[in-house]
Amino acid sequence: MTSFRISEAAALLGVSDDTVRRWADAGRVEVERGANGMLVVSGTELVRLLGDDPDAGALAEAFPLARASARNRFVGLVTAVERDGVMARVELRAGPFRIVSLMSREAADELGLEPGMLAAATAKATMVTVELPAGSDR
């Protein structure tokens, strides 16, 4: 499961680190200790918190991905992945934007796309691609 440090979770949610800590203390967000002992928030927990809030934050600044020629890039959290026999429907929330990409199931499986993962959607003409951050486990 993908998890994020408190500062990363705050950037994804568009709030301060202190707000995430207060939410954790109040039981609004579930946190746990990562392998290194630091507090982390699971990606699926962030998806739950995002809900329908259109002000989800400036993800592209917080999580820059590989350089590319495309300018229409949306960094955000995968919120849904629906696979069938041949195709997959992937939904991504990037700040106020909801992006849906239809791709082959094989591509979604190779990327290991699951809700709560950080990814980027790139729109070029009528095509949208999804990529993972550099250094990702997959």
C-alpha positions in Angstrom: 0.0 0.0 0.0 1.3 3.5 -0.8 1.7 5.8 2.2 2.8 9.4 2.5 4.6 11.4 5.2 2.6 14.0 7.0 4.1 16.8 4.9 3.2 15.0 1.7 -0.3 14.2 2.9 -0.7 17.9 3.7 0.4 19.0 0.2 -2.0 16.4 -1.4 -4.9 17.7 0.7 -4.0 21.4 0.3 -3.6 22.0 4.1 -0.8 22.6 6.5 1.2 19.8 8.2 -0.2 21.0 11.5 -3.8 20.6 10.2 -3.1 17.0 9.3 -1.6 16.4 12.8 -4.7 18.0 14.4 -7.0 15.9 12.3 -5.0 12.8 13.4 -5.3 13.8 17.0 -9.0 14.3 16.6 -9.5 11.0 14.8 -10.5 12.6 11.4 -7.5 11.0 9.6 -5.9 7.7 10.4 -2.2 7.7 10.7 0.3 5.0 11.4 4.1 4.6 12.0 6.0 3.8 8.9 9.0 1.5 8.7 11.3 4.4 9.7 9.1 5.3 12.7 7.7 8.5 11.1 3.9 9.1 11.0 2.4 8.3 7.6 -1.0 8.4 6.0 -2.1 5.7 3.5 -3.1 6.8 0.0 -6.5 5.2 0.4 -7.1 7.3 3.5 -6.2 10.4 1.5 -8.7 9.4 -1.2 -11.4 9.2 1.5 -10.4 12.6 2.8 -10.4 14.2 -0.6 -14.1 13.3 -1.1 -15.6 16.0 -3.4 -13.4 18.9 -2.1 -12.4 20.9 -5.2 -9.6 22.6 -3.4 -7.2 19.6 -3.1 -3.9 21.6 -3.4 -1.0 22.3 -5.6 0.2 18.7 -6.3 2.5 19.5 -9.3 4.7 21.7 -7.0 4.8 19.2 -4.2 5.5 16.2 -6.4 7.3 17.1 -9.6 7.6 14.1 -12.0 9.9 13.4 -14.9 10.3 16.2 -17.4 8.2 16.0 -20.5 7.2 18.1 -23.5 3.5 17.9 -22.7 2.3 20.9 -20.8 -1.1 19.5 -19.8 0.0 17.4 -16.8 -2.1 16.7 -13.8 -0.4 15.3 -10.7 -2.8 13.7 -8.2 -4.1 10.6 -6.6 -5.7 7.6 -8.3 -9.2 7.4 -6.9 -10.6 4.5 -8.9 -9.4 1.7 -11.2 -12.0 -0.5 -12.9 -10.6 -3.4 -15.0 -12.5 -5.7 -17.3 -11.3 -8.3 -19.8 -9.4 -5.9 -22.2 -9.7 -2.3 -20.9 -9.3 -0.4 -17.7 -10.9 2.9 -16.6 -8.6 4.9 -14.3 -9.8 8.0 -12.4 -7.4 10.6 -11.0 -8.1 13.6 -8.7 -5.6 16.5 -9.2 -6.7 19.5 -7.2 -10.0 20.6 -8.6 -9.7 18.3 -11.6 -11.1 14.8 -12.1 -9.4 13.0 -15.0 -10.6 9.7 -16.4 -8.3 7.7 -18.7 -9.3 4.6 -20.6 -6.3 2.3 -21.3 -5.6 -1.3 -21.9 -5.9 -3.5 -18.8 -2.4 -4.7 -19.6 -1.1 -1.1 -19.2 -3.0 -0.6 -15.9 -1.6 -3.9 -14.6 2.0 -3.1 -15.6 1.7 0.3 -13.7 0.1 -1.5 -10.8 -2.5 1.2 -10.6 -4.6 1.1 -7.5 -6.6 3.8 -5.5 -4.4 5.9 -3.3 -1.4 5.9 -5.6 0.3 9.1 -6.7 0.3 9.4 -10.5 0.2 12.0 -13.3 -2.2 12.3 -16.2 -0.9 13.9 -19.3 -3.3 15.2 -21.9 -2.1 15.6 -25.5 -4.7 16.3 -28.1 -7.4 13.6 -27.4 -5.1 11.2 -25.6 -4.4 11.0 -21.8 -1.5 8.9 -20.4 -0.8 8.1 -16.7 2.7 7.8 -15.3 4.2 7.1 -11.9 6.8 9.2 -10.1 10.5 8.6 -10.8 11.8 6.0 -8.3 8.5 4.4 -7.8 8.4 0.8 -6.5 6.7 -0.4 -9.7 
